Amino acid sequence: MAMTWQSSQWAVARSMLLSCLLVVGSALAGPSASARTPPRETLQSVVDALVAEAARLTPGTDVAIAVRDLRTGEYAGASDTVPHVSASSAKVFWVAAALKQADAAKVAPLAEKVFRTSDNEASGEVIDLVGGPDAINVYLRSLDVKNTALTKWNYGKPRRATNSPQAMGNDNYLCAADAVSFLHRLDQGALLKPMPTSRLLAWMELTPRQGCGGWLGTLLPPKARATLRHKAGWLPPGCCSDDTRYNILNDVGLVRLPDGGRYAVAILAARGPDWPRQAFFVERASCVLYRALSGEASLDCGEALAKQGGPTPVRVEDGGTPPDYDC
């Protein structure tokens, strides 16, 4: 039977009443969870802010940063494809190459020295296991890294590559983007078979967790520091021929988050005229990235020290001996 005019009007009125009740109910319930939680700032904005802060905390330092959230794939970088003198950070590439091409039983005793104390002669023997510097570069090219190469290594005996592009003259080099790409693939098991992957990740836990050689972990929470897998590289003031070319302080690694996820990060710093300030920036940058990715907004990343401009410069009297910053 057809609906009467009165019943039709009642249906419309009832629909309007229900809509009003839903609106009132929503208002009483308060804002939704998504409305209550402000969106996290992008990883790129965090990196950009760190680079801007570097100009104040460690003026004169060349900084490069790359970071990838391995949970989501979000990536951010600054000067991330610019080659930097690699120092010992590149040793993680070399050990991976050795595991790819040599018996793990021969690699193990050398790798433990490489990661525990960054032993240079053991690193030379790792290069030899792969087949020499040229073989290392062939391996690097197989990873499709664009700005990373081994040019020479003289510890134990002279070794010189004939196939290095020599983007930094006679120095070995890497870029932050290449390091993060390598770490991402290592974490995903895409570089090595499961057993050598596990061994390399375990060796990366032998490194210092804070202070000299452990900059990436210094300001991280204890749990994150305890599971940190990384390799630092450093050429401190006075070590080499030219402080304006070197003063290298790099750290690359995999950091675990409270939810079990991880991120890959590379922080490269060079040519800084004040080593303690350069080191503090690397430590702080690592912590700020962790804070952003973990959501632990209350984490102190050296805020007070950052406000005062970093550590107080070390004064050396004319003719005095400068501090030894080597590990």
C-alpha positions in Angstrom: 0.0 0.0 0.0 1.3 3.5 -0.8 2.8 5.6 2.1 0.5 8.4 3.3 1.6 12.0 3.5 1.6 11.9 7.3 3.7 8.8 7.5 6.2 10.2 5.0 6.6 13.3 7.1 7.1 11.2 10.2 9.8 9.2 8.5 11.7 12.4 7.6 11.3 13.8 11.1 12.6 10.6 12.6 15.6 10.6 10.3 16.5 14.2 11.2 16.1 13.4 15.0 18.5 10.4 14.7 21.1 12.5 12.9 20.9 15.1 15.6 21.4 12.5 18.3 24.5 11.1 16.5 26.0 14.6 16.3 25.4 15.3 20.0 26.7 11.9 20.9 29.9 12.5 19.0 30.4 15.9 20.6 29.9 14.4 24.1 32.4 11.6 23.3 35.1 14.1 22.5 37.5 14.2 19.6 38.6 11.0 17.9 41.9 9.4 18.7 43.3 10.6 15.4 42.2 14.2 16.2 43.7 13.9 19.7 47.1 12.7 18.5 49.1 15.3 16.5 50.7 13.9 13.4 54.4 13.0 13.7 56.6 15.5 11.9 58.2 14.0 8.8 61.5 12.3 9.0 62.9 14.8 6.5 61.9 17.7 8.6 63.8 16.2 11.6 66.9 15.7 9.4 66.6 19.3 8.0 66.4 20.7 11.6 69.5 18.7 12.6 71.5 20.1 9.7 70.4 23.6 10.6 71.4 22.9 14.2 74.8 21.6 13.1 75.7 25.0 11.8 75.3 26.4 15.3 76.7 23.5 17.4 79.7 22.6 15.2 80.4 25.4 12.8 82.7 24.5 10.0 81.8 20.8 10.0 80.6 19.1 6.9 77.6 17.0 7.9 75.7 14.3 5.9 72.8 12.2 7.3 70.7 9.4 5.9 68.0 7.4 7.8 65.4 4.9 6.8 62.5 3.6 8.9 62.6 -0.1 8.1 59.0 -0.5 9.4 57.5 1.9 6.8 60.2 2.6 4.3 60.2 6.3 5.0 63.6 7.8 4.1 65.2 11.1 4.7 68.6 12.5 3.8 70.8 15.6 3.7 74.0 15.7 1.6 73.4 12.0 1.6 75.1 11.3 -1.7 78.1 13.5 -1.1 81.3 11.3 -0.7 83.0 11.5 2.8 86.3 10.0 3.8 85.1 6.7 5.2 87.7 6.0 7.9 86.8 2.7 9.6 83.0 2.8 9.0 83.7 1.1 5.6 85.0 -2.0 7.3 81.5 -3.3 7.7 81.3 -3.5 3.9 84.6 -5.3 3.7 83.6 -7.9 6.3 80.3 -8.5 4.4 82.4 -9.0 1.2 84.6 -11.5 3.0 81.6 -13.5 4.3 80.3 -13.6 0.7 83.5 -14.9 -0.8 85.5 -16.7 1.9 85.1 -19.4 4.5 83.4 -17.9 7.6 85.8 -19.7 9.9 88.6 -17.7 8.4 86.7 -14.4 8.6 85.5 -14.8 12.2 88.8 -14.2 14.1 89.6 -11.2 12.0 86.0 -9.7 12.1 86.0 -9.9 15.9 89.1 -7.7 16.0 87.7 -5.4 13.4 84.5 -4.7 15.4 85.9 -4.9 18.9 88.9 -2.5 18.4 88.6 -1.5 14.8 91.9 -3.3 14.2 93.6 -2.0 11.0 95.9 -4.9 10.3 93.0 -7.4 10.8 91.0 -5.2 8.3 93.9 -5.6 5.8 93.7 -9.3 6.1 89.9 -9.2 5.6 90.6 -7.3 2.3 93.1 -10.0 1.3 90.5 -12.7 2.0 88.2 -11.1 -0.6 91.0 -10.9 -3.1 92.4 -7.4 -2.6 91.1 -3.8 -3.0 90.0 -4.4 -6.6 87.8 -7.3 -5.5 86.3 -5.2 -2.7 85.3 -2.6 -5.3 83.8 -5.2 -7.6 81.7 -6.3 -4.6 80.6 -2.8 -3.9 79.6 -2.3 -7.5 77.4 -5.4 -7.2 75.5 -3.6 -4.5 74.9 -0.7 -6.8 76.3 1.8 -4.4 77.2 5.0 -6.2 79.7 6.9 -4.0 81.6 4.3 -2.0 85.1 2.8 -2.9 88.3 1.4 -1.4 91.3 3.2 -2.9 94.2 2.0 -0.7 95.0 0.3 2.6 98.6 0.1 3.8 98.3 -1.5 7.2 100.4 -4.7 7.2 101.4 -4.1 3.6 100.6 -1.7 0.8 97.4 -2.4 -1.1 96.2 -0.1 -3.9 93.1 -0.5 -6.0 93.3 0.0 -9.8 89.5 0.3 -10.2 88.7 3.0 -7.6 87.1 6.1 -9.1 89.2 8.1 -6.6 86.4 10.6 -6.0 88.4 11.7 -2.9 91.9 11.4 -4.2 93.9 8.7 -2.3 91.3 8.4 0.4 88.7 5.6 0.8 85.2 7.0 0.9 81.5 6.3 1.3 78.3 8.4 1.3 75.4 8.3 3.9 72.9 7.0 1.3 75.1 4.1 0.3 75.6 3.1 4.0 71.9 3.1 4.7 71.1 1.2 1.5 73.7 -1.5 2.6 72.3 -1.7 6.2 68.8 -1.9 4.9 69.7 -4.9 2.7 71.7 -6.5 5.4 68.7 -6.2 7.8 66.4 -7.7 5.2 68.7 -10.7 4.6 69.2 -9.6 1.0 73.0 -9.4 1.1 74.1 -12.7 2.6 72.6 -16.1 3.4 70.9 -16.4 6.8 73.9 -17.8 8.8 76.5 -15.2 7.6 73.9 -12.5 8.0 73.4 -13.5 11.7 77.2 -13.6 12.2 77.7 -10.1 10.8 74.9 -8.6 12.8 76.3 -10.2 16.0 79.8 -8.9 15.3 78.3 -5.4 14.9 77.2 -5.7 18.5 80.9 -6.0 19.7 81.6 -2.3 19.0 81.6 0.3 21.8 78.1 1.5 22.8 79.0 5.0 24.0 81.8 7.5 24.1 84.7 7.3 21.7 83.8 4.8 18.9 80.2 4.5 20.3 78.8 7.9 19.4 75.6 6.5 17.8 74.6 5.0 21.2 75.8 7.5 23.7 72.5 9.3 24.3 70.2 6.5 23.4 68.0 4.8 26.1 69.8 1.8 27.7 67.7 -0.9 25.8 68.4 0.7 22.5 72.1 1.1 23.3 72.3 -2.6 24.3 71.0 -3.8 21.0 72.8 -1.3 18.8 74.5 -2.8 15.7 77.0 -0.3 14.2 80.4 0.6 13.0 82.1 3.9 13.7 85.0 5.4 11.9 87.3 8.3 13.1 90.4 10.2 12.1 90.7 12.7 15.0 92.7 15.9 15.1 96.5 15.4 14.8 96.1 11.9 13.3 96.7 12.8 9.7 98.4 15.2 7.4 95.7 17.9 7.3 93.1 18.6 10.0 91.2 20.8 7.5 90.7 17.7 5.3 90.2 15.1 7.9 88.9 15.3 11.5 86.5 12.5 10.4 83.8 11.2 12.8 81.3 8.8 11.2 78.9 6.3 12.6 76.6 3.9 10.7 74.2 1.4 12.2 70.9 -0.4 12.8 68.9 0.8 15.8 66.1 -1.1 17.5 62.9 0.8 18.5 60.6 -0.1 21.5 58.0 -1.7 19.2 60.7 -4.1 17.9 61.1 -2.2 14.6 64.4 -0.9 13.4 65.9 1.9 11.4 69.1 2.3 9.5 71.1 5.4 10.0 74.4 7.0 8.8 75.7 10.2 10.4 78.9 11.5 8.8 80.9 14.5 10.1 84.2 15.9 8.8 86.6 18.8 9.0 85.2 20.3 12.2 87.6 22.6 14.0 86.4 21.5 17.4 86.3 17.7 17.9 84.2 17.6 21.1 81.5 19.7 19.5 81.6 17.6 16.4 81.2 14.4 18.5 78.4 15.9 20.6 76.5 16.7 17.4 76.7 13.1 16.1 75.6 11.8 19.5 72.7 14.3 19.7 71.6 13.8 16.1 71.4 10.0 16.7 69.3 10.6 19.8 67.0 13.1 18.1 66.3 10.7 15.3 65.6 7.9 17.8 63.2 10.3 19.7 61.3 11.1 16.5 61.0 7.5 15.3 60.2 6.0 18.7 57.7 8.7 19.8 59.5 9.1 23.2 59.0 12.8 23.3 60.4 13.2 26.8 63.8 11.7 25.9 66.6 14.1 26.8 69.0 14.4 23.9 71.4 16.8 25.6 69.0 19.7 25.5 70.8 21.8 28.1 74.2 21.3 26.4 72.7 22.1 23.0 71.2 25.3 24.3 74.6 26.5 25.4 76.1 25.7 22.0 77.7 22.3 22.8 80.8 21.5 24.9 83.1 24.3 26.0 86.0 24.6 23.6 89.2 23.1 24.8 91.9 25.7 25.1 95.5 24.7 24.4 98.3 27.1 25.3 100.8 28.0 22.7 103.3 25.1 22.6 101.0 22.9 24.7 100.0 19.4 23.8 96.5 19.1 22.4 94.2 16.3 23.8 94.5 12.8 22.2 91.1 12.1 20.9 91.9 8.6 19.5 90.1 5.6 21.0 
